[in-house]
Amino acid sequence: MNNWTGEELAFRCERLSVRLEKLAENFLQIAILSVDVSNSEAVLAIVRESKRFLELIASDLDVDRAFELAQMQRQLSRWHIHWSEIWADDSGRLKISSFAQTWANIIREMAGVLV
């Protein structure tokens, strides 16, 4: 039995393309907000939410795409663990921004809504 919160259950009830788009939007927000050092807490909150979104989406994808999402989740977890050090470094924040932008594009391709 799953121990999902009401919010997680509502997310799971959305169409897959909608869930993927929400995840892509999270990654875009991370990309945008990561350029400013003062956005640490806001970005970290989005990172946490995105890790959960990835988990809630992966089970509805084929193995190759689920693996790709798992790799994203692993990277987000690494950042989360080392957040203070990564965030304090300008190049670390730029790396976060770059990864997040790339991931947003990949997720949008998966959702079939590439813009």
C-alpha positions in Angstrom: 0.0 0.0 0.0 1.2 3.5 -0.9 1.4 6.2 1.8 0.8 9.1 -0.5 -0.3 12.5 0.8 -3.5 14.0 -0.6 -1.3 16.3 -2.7 0.7 13.4 -4.1 -2.5 11.4 -4.8 -4.0 14.4 -6.7 -0.7 14.7 -8.7 -0.8 10.9 -9.5 -4.4 11.3 -10.8 -3.4 13.9 -13.4 -2.7 12.8 -17.0 0.9 11.8 -17.5 1.5 14.7 -19.9 0.3 17.2 -17.3 2.5 15.7 -14.6 5.5 15.8 -17.0 4.7 19.4 -17.8 4.6 20.3 -14.1 8.0 18.7 -13.7 9.4 20.6 -16.7 8.1 23.8 -15.2 9.8 23.0 -11.9 13.1 22.5 -13.8 12.6 25.8 -15.6 12.1 27.6 -12.3 15.2 26.0 -10.9 17.1 27.1 -14.0 15.9 30.7 -13.7 16.2 31.0 -9.9 19.6 29.4 -9.7 21.4 32.4 -11.1 20.7 34.5 -7.9 22.4 33.4 -4.7 19.6 34.8 -2.6 17.1 32.1 -4.0 18.7 29.2 -2.1 15.6 28.2 0.0 13.2 28.6 -2.9 15.3 26.5 -5.2 15.9 23.9 -2.6 12.1 23.6 -2.0 11.6 23.1 -5.8 14.4 20.5 -5.8 12.6 18.5 -3.0 9.3 18.7 -4.8 10.9 17.7 -8.1 12.5 14.6 -6.5 9.0 13.5 -5.4 7.5 14.3 -8.8 10.1 12.1 -10.4 9.3 9.3 -8.2 5.6 9.6 -8.8 6.0 9.8 -12.6 8.6 7.1 -13.2 6.3 4.1 -12.6 4.1 5.2 -15.5 7.0 5.3 -18.0 8.8 2.6 -20.0 12.1 1.3 -18.5 14.4 3.5 -20.5 12.5 6.8 -19.7 12.1 5.7 -16.0 15.9 5.1 -15.9 16.5 8.6 -17.3 14.2 10.1 -14.6 16.0 8.1 -11.9 19.3 9.6 -13.1 17.8 13.1 -12.7 16.6 12.2 -9.2 20.0 10.9 -8.2 21.6 14.2 -9.3 19.0 16.2 -7.4 19.7 14.1 -4.3 23.4 14.8 -4.6 22.7 18.5 -4.8 20.4 18.3 -1.9 23.0 16.5 0.3 25.7 19.0 -0.6 23.4 22.0 -0.9 25.4 24.6 1.1 28.7 24.0 -0.6 27.2 23.8 -4.1 25.0 26.9 -3.7 27.8 29.0 -2.3 29.8 28.5 -5.5 28.9 30.5 -8.5 29.9 27.7 -10.9 27.9 25.2 -8.8 24.8 27.4 -9.2 25.4 27.8 -13.0 25.8 24.0 -13.3 22.4 23.5 -11.5 20.8 26.0 -13.9 22.3 24.4 -16.9 21.3 20.9 -15.9 17.8 22.0 -15.0 17.3 23.7 -18.4 18.4 20.6 -20.2 16.1 18.4 -18.1 13.2 20.7 -18.7 13.7 20.2 -22.5 14.0 16.4 -22.1 10.9 16.2 -20.0 8.9 18.4 -22.5 10.0 16.1 -25.2 8.7 13.2 -23.2 5.4 15.0 -22.7 5.2 15.7 -26.4 4.9 19.5 -25.7 8.4 20.6 -26.8 8.2 24.4 -27.3 
